[in-house]
Amino acid sequence: MFEFKEFRIKQDKCAMKVGTDGVLLGAWTPIDNQPSTILDIGAGTGLLALMMAQRTNAEQIDAVEIDDNAHPQAVENFEESPWADRLFCYHASLEDFANEMDLEYDLIISNPPFYSEDYLTESKSRDQARFQSSMPFDLLIEAVEYFLSPSGVFSVIVPYKEEDTIIRLAAEFEIYPFKVTRVKGHQDAPIKRSLLAFSRQRIDKIPLDDLIIEIERHQYTDRYKFLTKDFYLEK
Protein backbone atom coordinates (compact mmCIF):
# COMPACT_ATOMS: atom_id res chain seq x y z
CA MET A 1 0.00 0.00 0.00
CA PHE A 2 1.31 3.44 -0.95
CA GLU A 3 -0.31 6.34 0.88
CA PHE A 4 -0.68 9.75 -0.73
CA LYS A 5 -2.33 12.80 0.81
CA GLU A 6 -5.73 12.30 -0.84
CA PHE A 7 -5.71 8.68 -2.06
CA ARG A 8 -3.97 5.36 -1.60
CA ILE A 9 -2.54 2.86 -4.06
CA LYS A 10 -2.72 -0.89 -3.65
CA GLN A 11 0.02 -2.41 -5.78
CA ASP A 12 0.64 -5.97 -4.60
CA LYS A 13 -0.64 -7.43 -7.91
CA CYS A 14 1.17 -4.99 -10.22
CA ALA A 15 4.59 -5.61 -11.71
CA MET A 16 5.12 -1.86 -12.12
CA LYS A 17 4.98 -0.29 -8.64
CA VAL A 18 4.57 3.37 -7.72
CA GLY A 19 7.84 5.11 -8.53
CA THR A 20 9.42 8.51 -8.94
CA ASP A 21 8.80 8.55 -12.71
CA GLY A 22 5.03 8.29 -12.35
CA VAL A 23 4.74 10.76 -9.49
CA LEU A 24 6.92 13.27 -11.35
CA LEU A 25 4.86 12.97 -14.52
CA GLY A 26 1.55 13.31 -12.70
CA ALA A 27 2.71 16.37 -10.78
CA TRP A 28 4.53 18.03 -13.71
CA THR A 29 1.95 17.58 -16.47
CA PRO A 30 0.56 20.93 -17.72
CA ILE A 31 -3.19 21.36 -17.16
CA ASP A 32 -3.49 24.99 -18.31
CA ASN A 33 -6.00 23.92 -20.98
CA GLN A 34 -8.35 22.83 -18.16
CA PRO A 35 -9.06 19.36 -19.59
CA SER A 36 -12.56 17.98 -19.29
CA THR A 37 -11.61 14.57 -20.71
CA ILE A 38 -8.41 12.69 -19.83
CA LEU A 39 -6.90 9.40 -20.99
CA ASP A 40 -4.19 7.47 -19.14
CA ILE A 41 -2.49 5.01 -21.51
CA GLY A 42 -0.96 2.03 -19.70
CA ALA A 43 -2.59 2.71 -16.35
CA GLY A 44 -0.75 0.19 -14.18
CA THR A 45 -1.92 0.87 -10.62
CA GLY A 46 -3.99 3.83 -11.83
CA LEU A 47 -1.60 6.34 -10.26
CA LEU A 48 -1.59 8.90 -13.10
CA ALA A 49 -5.37 8.87 -13.54
CA LEU A 50 -5.80 9.40 -9.80
CA MET A 51 -3.30 12.27 -9.78
CA MET A 52 -5.18 13.88 -12.66
CA ALA A 53 -8.46 13.43 -10.79
CA GLN A 54 -6.94 15.27 -7.83
CA ARG A 55 -5.41 18.06 -9.94
CA THR A 56 -8.29 18.74 -12.36
CA ASN A 57 -12.05 19.03 -12.58
CA ALA A 58 -12.18 16.71 -15.59
CA GLU A 59 -15.58 15.05 -15.83
CA GLN A 60 -14.30 11.93 -17.59
CA ILE A 61 -11.00 10.23 -16.82
CA ASP A 62 -10.45 7.00 -18.73
CA ALA A 63 -7.57 4.59 -18.39
CA VAL A 64 -6.55 1.61 -20.48
CA GLU A 65 -4.51 -1.33 -19.18
CA ILE A 66 -3.80 -4.65 -20.91
CA ASP A 67 -2.27 -6.57 -18.00
CA ASP A 68 -4.60 -9.13 -16.39
CA ASN A 69 -3.30 -8.40 -12.89
CA ALA A 70 -2.85 -4.64 -13.08
CA HIS A 71 -6.31 -3.93 -14.52
CA PRO A 72 -8.39 -5.14 -11.53
CA GLN A 73 -6.00 -3.45 -9.14
CA ALA A 74 -6.40 -0.12 -10.96
CA VAL A 75 -10.18 -0.59 -10.85
CA GLU A 76 -9.99 -1.24 -7.10
CA ASN A 77 -7.84 1.85 -6.55
CA PHE A 78 -10.29 3.95 -8.57
CA GLU A 79 -13.31 2.64 -6.66
CA GLU A 80 -11.73 3.37 -3.29
CA SER A 81 -10.71 6.93 -4.25
CA PRO A 82 -12.74 10.12 -3.69
CA TRP A 83 -13.27 10.39 -7.47
CA ALA A 84 -14.71 6.96 -8.30
CA ASP A 85 -17.55 8.47 -10.33
CA ARG A 86 -15.09 10.15 -12.72
CA LEU A 87 -12.68 7.25 -13.27
CA PHE A 88 -12.96 4.18 -15.48
CA CYS A 89 -10.35 1.63 -16.52
CA TYR A 90 -10.71 -0.41 -19.73
CA HIS A 91 -9.11 -3.85 -19.94
CA ALA A 92 -7.75 -3.82 -23.48
CA SER A 93 -4.69 -3.40 -25.63
CA LEU A 94 -4.12 0.07 -26.96
CA GLU A 95 -4.92 -1.15 -30.49
CA ASP A 96 -8.24 -2.69 -29.43
CA PHE A 97 -9.14 0.36 -27.37
CA ALA A 98 -8.49 2.64 -30.36
CA ASN A 99 -10.53 0.40 -32.64
CA GLU A 100 -13.51 0.44 -30.29
CA MET A 101 -13.51 4.02 -29.03
CA ASP A 102 -14.34 7.18 -30.96
CA LEU A 103 -13.59 9.92 -28.45
CA GLU A 104 -11.40 12.99 -28.14
CA TYR A 105 -9.36 13.71 -25.04
CA ASP A 106 -8.11 17.09 -23.85
CA LEU A 107 -5.22 15.45 -22.01
CA ILE A 108 -3.46 12.18 -22.73
CA ILE A 109 -0.86 11.03 -20.23
CA SER A 110 1.42 8.01 -20.28
CA ASN A 111 4.32 6.53 -18.36
CA PRO A 112 4.97 3.91 -21.03
CA PRO A 113 6.79 0.68 -20.29
CA PHE A 114 10.14 0.72 -21.99
CA TYR A 115 12.78 -1.87 -22.47
CA SER A 116 16.46 -1.08 -22.57
CA GLU A 117 19.79 -2.43 -21.43
CA ASP A 118 19.27 -0.50 -18.19
CA TYR A 119 16.62 -3.03 -17.22
CA LEU A 120 18.26 -6.33 -18.09
CA THR A 121 17.96 -8.97 -15.38
CA GLU A 122 19.47 -12.40 -14.94
CA SER A 123 16.20 -13.96 -16.11
CA LYS A 124 15.96 -14.26 -19.87
CA SER A 125 12.27 -15.16 -19.67
CA ARG A 126 11.49 -12.07 -17.58
CA ASP A 127 13.47 -9.86 -19.95
CA GLN A 128 11.61 -11.32 -22.90
CA ALA A 129 8.26 -10.77 -21.22
CA ARG A 130 9.16 -7.17 -20.50
CA PHE A 131 10.16 -6.69 -24.12
CA GLN A 132 6.90 -8.12 -25.43
CA SER A 133 4.80 -6.02 -23.08
CA SER A 134 6.58 -2.81 -23.96
CA MET A 135 4.65 -0.18 -25.84
CA PRO A 136 6.39 0.91 -29.04
CA PHE A 137 6.60 4.69 -29.26
CA ASP A 138 5.21 4.70 -32.79
CA LEU A 139 2.06 2.90 -31.62
CA LEU A 140 1.73 5.29 -28.68
CA ILE A 141 2.09 8.38 -30.87
CA GLU A 142 -0.33 7.03 -33.46
CA ALA A 143 -2.93 6.54 -30.73
CA VAL A 144 -2.27 10.04 -29.39
CA GLU A 145 -2.81 11.53 -32.84
CA TYR A 146 -6.11 9.63 -33.09
CA PHE A 147 -7.48 10.60 -29.66
CA LEU A 148 -6.03 14.07 -29.01
CA SER A 149 -8.47 16.99 -29.24
CA PRO A 150 -7.45 20.05 -31.32
CA SER A 151 -6.34 21.95 -28.20
CA GLY A 152 -5.28 18.84 -26.31
CA VAL A 153 -2.02 18.07 -24.47
CA PHE A 154 -0.02 14.85 -24.51
CA SER A 155 2.33 14.35 -21.56
CA VAL A 156 4.89 11.56 -21.25
CA ILE A 157 8.10 10.55 -19.46
CA VAL A 158 10.80 8.66 -21.35
CA PRO A 159 14.47 7.75 -20.91
CA TYR A 160 16.55 10.78 -21.86
CA LYS A 161 18.26 8.85 -24.64
CA GLU A 162 14.83 8.35 -26.27
CA GLU A 163 13.90 12.05 -26.17
CA ASP A 164 14.90 12.79 -29.79
CA THR A 165 13.22 9.62 -31.04
CA ILE A 166 9.81 10.37 -29.58
CA ILE A 167 9.98 14.04 -30.64
CA ARG A 168 10.80 12.94 -34.20
CA LEU A 169 7.99 10.37 -34.25
CA ALA A 170 5.49 12.88 -32.90
CA ALA A 171 6.47 15.44 -35.54
CA GLU A 172 5.57 12.90 -38.22
CA PHE A 173 1.99 13.12 -36.90
CA GLU A 174 2.17 16.92 -36.60
CA ILE A 175 2.37 16.80 -32.81
CA TYR A 176 5.05 19.02 -31.30
CA PRO A 177 6.70 19.56 -27.89
CA PHE A 178 5.98 22.80 -26.04
CA LYS A 179 7.57 21.97 -22.68
CA VAL A 180 10.60 19.82 -21.85
CA THR A 181 12.14 19.07 -18.45
CA ARG A 182 15.20 16.84 -18.11
CA VAL A 183 15.54 14.95 -14.84
CA LYS A 184 18.71 14.15 -12.89
CA GLY A 185 18.97 12.18 -9.67
CA HIS A 186 21.49 14.63 -8.22
CA GLN A 187 23.64 17.53 -9.40
CA ASP A 188 26.54 15.44 -10.69
CA ALA A 189 24.47 12.61 -12.15
CA PRO A 190 23.80 12.25 -15.87
CA ILE A 191 20.36 13.19 -17.19
CA LYS A 192 18.19 10.09 -16.83
CA ARG A 193 14.63 11.03 -17.86
CA SER A 194 12.82 13.52 -20.07
CA LEU A 195 9.40 14.93 -19.19
CA LEU A 196 7.73 16.03 -22.44
CA ALA A 197 4.48 17.87 -23.13
CA PHE A 198 3.15 18.00 -26.71
CA SER A 199 0.33 19.72 -28.56
CA ARG A 200 -0.84 20.14 -32.16
CA GLN A 201 0.56 23.69 -32.26
CA ARG A 202 4.17 24.11 -33.32
CA ILE A 203 6.20 26.73 -31.46
CA ASP A 204 9.54 28.21 -32.47
CA LYS A 205 11.32 28.00 -29.12
CA ILE A 206 10.63 25.17 -26.69
CA PRO A 207 11.03 26.01 -22.97
CA LEU A 208 13.68 23.66 -21.63
CA ASP A 209 14.82 23.19 -18.04
CA ASP A 210 16.37 20.65 -15.68
CA LEU A 211 14.97 19.10 -12.51
CA ILE A 212 17.29 17.68 -9.85
CA ILE A 213 15.63 15.31 -7.39
CA GLU A 214 18.09 15.03 -4.50
CA ILE A 215 20.84 17.15 -2.93
CA GLU A 216 22.09 13.96 -1.31
CA ARG A 217 20.48 10.65 -0.40
CA HIS A 218 16.95 11.29 0.95
CA GLN A 219 17.56 15.05 1.05
CA TYR A 220 15.31 16.43 -1.68
CA THR A 221 15.66 19.67 -3.58
CA ASP A 222 13.22 22.49 -2.92
CA ARG A 223 11.90 22.32 -6.46
CA TYR A 224 11.19 18.60 -6.26
CA LYS A 225 9.45 19.05 -2.90
CA PHE A 226 7.37 21.94 -4.26
CA LEU A 227 6.39 19.97 -7.36
CA THR A 228 5.20 16.95 -5.38
CA LYS A 229 3.91 18.70 -2.22
CA ASP A 230 0.22 18.01 -2.97
CA PHE A 231 0.82 14.28 -3.12
CA TYR A 232 3.54 12.93 -0.85
CA LEU A 233 2.69 12.74 2.83
CA GLU A 234 6.16 14.02 3.60
CA LYS A 235 9.30 14.72 1.60
C-alpha positions as CSV (number, residue, x, y, z in Angstrom):
1,M,0.0,0.0,0.0
2,F,1.3,3.4,-1.0
3,E,-0.3,6.3,0.9
4,F,-0.7,9.8,-0.7
5,K,-2.3,12.8,0.8
6,E,-5.7,12.3,-0.8
7,F,-5.7,8.7,-2.1
8,R,-4.0,5.4,-1.6
9,I,-2.5,2.9,-4.1
10,K,-2.7,-0.9,-3.6
11,Q,0.0,-2.4,-5.8
12,D,0.6,-6.0,-4.6
13,K,-0.6,-7.4,-7.9
14,C,1.2,-5.0,-10.2
15,A,4.6,-5.6,-11.7
16,M,5.1,-1.9,-12.1
17,K,5.0,-0.3,-8.6
18,V,4.6,3.4,-7.7
19,G,7.8,5.1,-8.5
20,T,9.4,8.5,-8.9
21,D,8.8,8.5,-12.7
22,G,5.0,8.3,-12.4
23,V,4.7,10.8,-9.5
24,L,6.9,13.3,-11.3
25,L,4.9,13.0,-14.5
26,G,1.5,13.3,-12.7
27,A,2.7,16.4,-10.8
28,W,4.5,18.0,-13.7
29,T,1.9,17.6,-16.5
30,P,0.6,20.9,-17.7
31,I,-3.2,21.4,-17.2
32,D,-3.5,25.0,-18.3
33,N,-6.0,23.9,-21.0
34,Q,-8.3,22.8,-18.2
35,P,-9.1,19.4,-19.6
36,S,-12.6,18.0,-19.3
37,T,-11.6,14.6,-20.7
38,I,-8.4,12.7,-19.8
39,L,-6.9,9.4,-21.0
40,D,-4.2,7.5,-19.1
41,I,-2.5,5.0,-21.5
42,G,-1.0,2.0,-19.7
43,A,-2.6,2.7,-16.3
44,G,-0.7,0.2,-14.2
45,T,-1.9,0.9,-10.6
46,G,-4.0,3.8,-11.8
47,L,-1.6,6.3,-10.3
48,L,-1.6,8.9,-13.1
49,A,-5.4,8.9,-13.5
50,L,-5.8,9.4,-9.8
51,M,-3.3,12.3,-9.8
52,M,-5.2,13.9,-12.7
53,A,-8.5,13.4,-10.8
54,Q,-6.9,15.3,-7.8
55,R,-5.4,18.1,-9.9
56,T,-8.3,18.7,-12.4
57,N,-12.0,19.0,-12.6
58,A,-12.2,16.7,-15.6
59,E,-15.6,15.1,-15.8
60,Q,-14.3,11.9,-17.6
61,I,-11.0,10.2,-16.8
62,D,-10.5,7.0,-18.7
63,A,-7.6,4.6,-18.4
64,V,-6.6,1.6,-20.5
65,E,-4.5,-1.3,-19.2
66,I,-3.8,-4.6,-20.9
67,D,-2.3,-6.6,-18.0
68,D,-4.6,-9.1,-16.4
69,N,-3.3,-8.4,-12.9
70,A,-2.9,-4.6,-13.1
71,H,-6.3,-3.9,-14.5
72,P,-8.4,-5.1,-11.5
73,Q,-6.0,-3.4,-9.1
74,A,-6.4,-0.1,-11.0
75,V,-10.2,-0.6,-10.8
76,E,-10.0,-1.2,-7.1
77,N,-7.8,1.9,-6.6
78,F,-10.3,4.0,-8.6
79,E,-13.3,2.6,-6.7
80,E,-11.7,3.4,-3.3
81,S,-10.7,6.9,-4.2
82,P,-12.7,10.1,-3.7
83,W,-13.3,10.4,-7.5
84,A,-14.7,7.0,-8.3
85,D,-17.6,8.5,-10.3
86,R,-15.1,10.1,-12.7
87,L,-12.7,7.3,-13.3
88,F,-13.0,4.2,-15.5
89,C,-10.3,1.6,-16.5
90,Y,-10.7,-0.4,-19.7
91,H,-9.1,-3.9,-19.9
92,A,-7.7,-3.8,-23.5
93,S,-4.7,-3.4,-25.6
94,L,-4.1,0.1,-27.0
95,E,-4.9,-1.1,-30.5
96,D,-8.2,-2.7,-29.4
97,F,-9.1,0.4,-27.4
98,A,-8.5,2.6,-30.4
99,N,-10.5,0.4,-32.6
100,E,-13.5,0.4,-30.3
101,M,-13.5,4.0,-29.0
102,D,-14.3,7.2,-31.0
103,L,-13.6,9.9,-28.4
104,E,-11.4,13.0,-28.1
105,Y,-9.4,13.7,-25.0
106,D,-8.1,17.1,-23.9
107,L,-5.2,15.5,-22.0
108,I,-3.5,12.2,-22.7
109,I,-0.9,11.0,-20.2
110,S,1.4,8.0,-20.3
111,N,4.3,6.5,-18.4
112,P,5.0,3.9,-21.0
113,P,6.8,0.7,-20.3
114,F,10.1,0.7,-22.0
115,Y,12.8,-1.9,-22.5
116,S,16.5,-1.1,-22.6
117,E,19.8,-2.4,-21.4
118,D,19.3,-0.5,-18.2
119,Y,16.6,-3.0,-17.2
120,L,18.3,-6.3,-18.1
121,T,18.0,-9.0,-15.4
122,E,19.5,-12.4,-14.9
123,S,16.2,-14.0,-16.1
124,K,16.0,-14.3,-19.9
125,S,12.3,-15.2,-19.7
126,R,11.5,-12.1,-17.6
127,D,13.5,-9.9,-20.0
128,Q,11.6,-11.3,-22.9
129,A,8.3,-10.8,-21.2
130,R,9.2,-7.2,-20.5
131,F,10.2,-6.7,-24.1
132,Q,6.9,-8.1,-25.4
133,S,4.8,-6.0,-23.1
134,S,6.6,-2.8,-24.0
135,M,4.6,-0.2,-25.8
136,P,6.4,0.9,-29.0
137,F,6.6,4.7,-29.3
138,D,5.2,4.7,-32.8
139,L,2.1,2.9,-31.6
140,L,1.7,5.3,-28.7
141,I,2.1,8.4,-30.9
142,E,-0.3,7.0,-33.5
143,A,-2.9,6.5,-30.7
144,V,-2.3,10.0,-29.4
145,E,-2.8,11.5,-32.8
146,Y,-6.1,9.6,-33.1
147,F,-7.5,10.6,-29.7
148,L,-6.0,14.1,-29.0
149,S,-8.5,17.0,-29.2
150,P,-7.5,20.1,-31.3
151,S,-6.3,21.9,-28.2
152,G,-5.3,18.8,-26.3
153,V,-2.0,18.1,-24.5
154,F,0.0,14.8,-24.5
155,S,2.3,14.3,-21.6
156,V,4.9,11.6,-21.2
157,I,8.1,10.5,-19.5
158,V,10.8,8.7,-21.3
159,P,14.5,7.8,-20.9
160,Y,16.5,10.8,-21.9
161,K,18.3,8.9,-24.6
162,E,14.8,8.3,-26.3
163,E,13.9,12.0,-26.2
164,D,14.9,12.8,-29.8
165,T,13.2,9.6,-31.0
166,I,9.8,10.4,-29.6
167,I,10.0,14.0,-30.6
168,R,10.8,12.9,-34.2
169,L,8.0,10.4,-34.2
170,A,5.5,12.9,-32.9
171,A,6.5,15.4,-35.5
172,E,5.6,12.9,-38.2
173,F,2.0,13.1,-36.9
174,E,2.2,16.9,-36.6
175,I,2.4,16.8,-32.8
176,Y,5.1,19.0,-31.3
177,P,6.7,19.6,-27.9
178,F,6.0,22.8,-26.0
179,K,7.6,22.0,-22.7
180,V,10.6,19.8,-21.9
181,T,12.1,19.1,-18.5
182,R,15.2,16.8,-18.1
183,V,15.5,14.9,-14.8
184,K,18.7,14.1,-12.9
185,G,19.0,12.2,-9.7
186,H,21.5,14.6,-8.2
187,Q,23.6,17.5,-9.4
188,D,26.5,15.4,-10.7
189,A,24.5,12.6,-12.1
190,P,23.8,12.2,-15.9
191,I,20.4,13.2,-17.2
192,K,18.2,10.1,-16.8
193,R,14.6,11.0,-17.9
194,S,12.8,13.5,-20.1
195,L,9.4,14.9,-19.2
196,L,7.7,16.0,-22.4
197,A,4.5,17.9,-23.1
198,F,3.2,18.0,-26.7
199,S,0.3,19.7,-28.6
200,R,-0.8,20.1,-32.2
201,Q,0.6,23.7,-32.3
202,R,4.2,24.1,-33.3
203,I,6.2,26.7,-31.5
204,D,9.5,28.2,-32.5
205,K,11.3,28.0,-29.1
206,I,10.6,25.2,-26.7
207,P,11.0,26.0,-23.0
208,L,13.7,23.7,-21.6
209,D,14.8,23.2,-18.0
210,D,16.4,20.6,-15.7
211,L,15.0,19.1,-12.5
212,I,17.3,17.7,-9.9
213,I,15.6,15.3,-7.4
214,E,18.1,15.0,-4.5
215,I,20.8,17.2,-2.9
216,E,22.1,14.0,-1.3
217,R,20.5,10.6,-0.4
218,H,16.9,11.3,0.9
219,Q,17.6,15.1,1.1
220,Y,15.3,16.4,-1.7
221,T,15.7,19.7,-3.6
222,D,13.2,22.5,-2.9
223,R,11.9,22.3,-6.5
224,Y,11.2,18.6,-6.3
225,K,9.4,19.0,-2.9
226,F,7.4,21.9,-4.3
227,L,6.4,20.0,-7.4
228,T,5.2,17.0,-5.4
229,K,3.9,18.7,-2.2
230,D,0.2,18.0,-3.0
231,F,0.8,14.3,-3.1
232,Y,3.5,12.9,-0.9
233,L,2.7,12.7,2.8
234,E,6.2,14.0,3.6
235,K,9.3,14.7,1.6
